[in-house]
Amino acid sequence: MTEKVVFFRPYPLTPGLKIYIEAGPRRGDWLVIAADERKVTLRCPVSGREFTWDSFCCFVEERKTEFPSSN
């Protein structure tokens, strides 16, 4: 039987990428300065302040699929 399922996967951030975080305390425009599997460094384009956080950006997709999956 197919159900509506939401998929999350880490987004591969790369230096120079311009991103917009839609919700939460980090909401707004950011420039990716550095990123690896564990950490991401972002710069605010307005204040110029930089922050390094544990990686948190995920791409979300919603689609109909078999649930639970057979994987």
N, CA, C and O of each residue as an XYZ file, in Angstrom:
284
protein
N       0.833     -1.168      0.000
C       0.000      0.000      0.000
C       0.891      1.248      0.000
O       1.914      1.285      0.684
N       0.502      2.255     -0.760
C       1.302      3.477     -0.789
C       0.726      4.509      0.167
O      -0.490      4.621      0.326
N       1.605      5.247      0.788
C       1.268      6.299      1.744
C       2.090      7.531      1.415
O       3.110      7.432      0.733
N       1.661      8.685      1.888
C       2.451      9.899      1.753
C       3.569      9.824      2.804
O       3.299      9.698      3.998
N       4.826      9.904      2.347
C       5.990      9.760      3.226
C       6.909     10.955      3.012
O       7.101     11.387      1.876
N       7.479     11.494      4.083
C       8.408     12.616      4.005
C       9.829     12.071      4.125
O      10.137     11.331      5.059
N      10.696     12.438      3.175
C      12.079     11.966      3.136
C      13.019     13.103      3.528
O      12.871     14.226      3.045
N      13.980     12.818      4.399
C      15.006     13.773      4.801
C      16.357     13.216      4.397
O      16.626     12.027      4.569
N      17.208     14.083      3.858
C      18.582     13.667      3.574
C      19.469     14.896      3.717
O      19.055     16.004      3.376
N      20.680     14.708      4.216
C      21.594     15.850      4.363
C      21.824     16.510      3.015
O      22.003     15.832      2.003
N      21.818     17.832      3.007
C      22.074     18.557      1.773
C      23.567     18.824      1.661
O      24.171     19.302      2.622
N      24.181     18.531      0.522
C      25.631     18.701      0.371
C      26.021     20.176      0.180
O      26.181     20.641     -0.948
N      26.171     20.896      1.286
C      26.556     22.301      1.220
C      27.987     22.429      0.719
O      28.847     21.615      1.058
N      28.240     23.458     -0.094
C      29.585     23.713     -0.611
C      29.908     25.192     -0.446
O      29.010     26.030     -0.531
N      31.176     25.529     -0.211
C      31.561     26.935     -0.067
C      31.107     27.763     -1.271
O      31.213     27.334     -2.420
N      30.600     28.962     -0.971
C      30.117     29.863     -2.009
C      28.628     29.769     -2.254
O      28.051     30.650     -2.891
N      27.988     28.710     -1.757
C      26.553     28.523     -1.941
C      25.787     29.564     -1.130
O      26.110     29.814      0.032
N      24.777     30.164     -1.741
C      23.902     31.107     -1.051
C      22.643     30.354     -0.671
O      22.002     29.732     -1.518
N      22.286     30.411      0.618
C      21.130     29.654      1.087
C      20.179     30.570      1.852
O      20.572     31.631      2.337
N      18.921     30.141      1.949
C      17.930     30.823      2.772
C      17.304     29.771      3.670
O      16.737     28.792      3.185
N      17.405     29.970      4.984
C      16.797     29.060      5.957
C      15.420     29.630      6.280
O      15.304     30.766      6.739
N      14.384     28.841      6.040
C      13.013     29.346      6.108
C      12.451     29.492      7.519
O      11.537     30.291      7.722
N      12.964     28.749      8.502
C      12.360     28.801      9.831
C      13.407     28.533     10.905
O      14.493     28.025     10.623
N      13.065     28.881     12.126
C      13.927     28.599     13.267
C      14.842     29.760     13.617
O      14.781     30.817     12.989
N      15.686     29.565     14.615
C      16.544     30.649     15.100
C      17.610     31.093     14.094
O      18.165     32.183     14.231
N      17.897     30.281     13.104
C      18.905     30.631     12.085
C      18.262     31.135     10.799
O      18.909     31.207      9.754
N      16.996     31.480     10.888
C      16.222     31.907      9.723
C      16.891     33.077      9.018
O      17.395     34.001      9.657
N      16.888     33.023      7.686
C      17.385     34.140      6.897
C      18.390     33.734      5.844
O      18.577     32.551      5.557
N      19.041     34.747      5.266
C      20.025     34.546      4.203
C      21.395     34.242      4.793
O      21.794     34.828      5.800
N      22.110     33.319      4.156
C      23.447     32.932      4.594
C      24.322     32.608      3.387
O      23.831     32.192      2.338
N      25.605     32.803      3.555
C      26.602     32.389      2.581
C      27.413     31.267      3.213
O      27.924     31.425      4.322
N      27.539     30.143      2.529
C      28.308     29.012      3.047
C      29.789     29.320      2.861
O      30.249     29.541      1.740
N      30.529     29.334      3.960
C      31.969     29.621      3.957
C      32.773     28.321      3.920
O      33.761     28.215      3.193
N      32.344     27.333      4.710
C      33.020     26.031      4.764
C      31.994     24.983      5.171
O      31.029     25.290      5.870
N      32.204     23.760      4.737
C      31.286     22.677      5.102
C      31.979     21.341      4.934
O      32.723     21.127      3.976
N      31.728     20.448      5.874
C      32.148     19.055      5.746
C      31.017     18.188      6.287
O      29.909     18.685      6.492
N      31.269     16.921      6.519
C      30.206     16.015      6.954
C      29.655     16.367      8.336
O      28.518     16.020      8.655
N      30.453     17.055      9.157
C      30.043     17.317     10.540
C      29.745     18.777     10.860
O      28.878     19.056     11.688
N      30.435     19.702     10.234
C      30.318     21.122     10.576
C      30.033     21.968      9.340
O      30.390     21.606      8.219
N      29.379     23.104      9.576
C      29.130     24.068      8.513
C      29.421     25.461      9.079
O      29.024     25.779     10.201
N      30.114     26.283      8.297
C      30.374     27.670      8.681
C      29.610     28.569      7.734
O      29.777     28.498      6.516
N      28.754     29.429      8.315
C      27.921     30.327      7.538
C      28.246     31.772      7.893
O      28.597     32.078      9.033
N      28.125     32.660      6.900
C      28.322     34.096      7.112
C      27.025     34.826      6.787
O      26.398     34.579      5.757
N      26.636     35.727      7.679
C      25.479     36.577      7.432
C      25.893     37.645      6.428
O      26.878     38.344      6.668
N      25.179     37.800      5.309
C      25.568     38.786      4.305
C      25.302     40.234      4.744
O      25.799     41.168      4.115
N      24.532     40.423      5.802
C      24.225     41.767      6.291
C      25.247     42.219      7.330
O      25.854     43.280      7.189
N      25.435     41.405      8.381
C      26.339     41.785      9.475
C      27.776     41.348      9.237
O      28.706     41.908      9.818
N      27.958     40.334      8.372
C      29.287     39.794      8.143
C      29.744     38.822      9.220
O      30.845     38.279      9.134
N      28.919     38.597     10.226
C      29.279     37.655     11.305
C      29.281     36.227     10.780
O      28.455     35.852      9.947
N      30.225     35.439     11.283
C      30.335     34.032     10.888
C      30.052     33.133     12.072
O      30.388     33.449     13.214
N      29.423     32.000     11.776
C      29.088     31.029     12.802
C      29.422     29.638     12.280
O      29.208     29.338     11.106
N      29.945     28.794     13.156
C      30.189     27.390     12.824
C      29.276     26.551     13.700
O      29.303     26.649     14.927
N      28.473     25.728     13.053
C      27.524     24.875     13.756
C      27.684     23.433     13.285
O      28.268     23.167     12.234
N      27.149     22.500     14.092
C      27.021     21.127     13.610
C      26.135     21.185     12.369
O      25.198     21.980     12.299
N      26.439     20.342     11.400
C      25.669     20.324     10.156
C      24.198     20.059     10.468
O      23.879     19.153     11.237
N      23.304     20.845      9.875
C      21.884     20.725     10.199
C      20.974     20.852      8.982
O      19.770     20.622      9.104
N      21.493     21.202      7.837
C      20.637     21.447      6.667
C      20.255     20.137      5.985
O      21.108     19.311      5.659
N      18.957     19.973      5.779
C      18.446     18.787      5.102
C      17.511     19.221      3.987
O      16.810     20.228      4.091
N      17.520     18.446      2.932
C      16.566     18.628      1.845
C      15.377     17.744      2.165
O      15.553     16.597      2.577
N      14.182     18.250      1.984
C      12.974     17.502      2.304
C      12.161     17.291      1.037
O      11.996     18.197      0.220
N      11.667     16.092      0.901
C      10.823     15.749     -0.241
C       9.644     14.941      0.266
O       9.792     14.119      1.171
N       8.489     15.166     -0.304
C       7.299     14.413      0.058
C       6.789     13.700     -1.189
O       6.614     14.321     -2.238
N       6.551     12.398     -1.072
C       6.021     11.663     -2.214
C       5.265     10.432     -1.734
O       5.411      9.999     -0.591
N       4.470      9.888     -2.614
C       3.740      8.661     -2.274
C       4.650      7.476     -2.579
O       5.258      7.390     -3.645
N       4.724      6.567     -1.611
C       5.571      5.388     -1.764
C       5.069      4.295     -0.817
O       4.184      4.523      0.008
N       5.648      3.124     -0.956
C       5.309      2.016     -0.081
C       5.787      2.326      1.340
O       6.912      2.787      1.533
N       4.931      2.070      2.329
C       5.303      2.312      3.720
C       4.727      1.210      4.579
O       3.535      0.919      4.481
N       5.537      0.588      5.420
C       6.970      0.805      5.553
C       7.711      0.297      4.322
O       7.234     -0.584      3.606
N       8.896      0.880      4.092
C       9.651      0.510      2.902
C      10.177     -0.904      3.018
O      10.298     -1.448      4.116
N      10.483     -1.484      1.897
C      10.994     -2.856      1.883
C      12.514     -2.899      1.947
O      13.105     -3.968      1.796
N      13.168     -1.737      2.172
C      14.655     -1.680      2.241
C      15.172     -2.297      3.495
O      16.384     -2.333      3.712
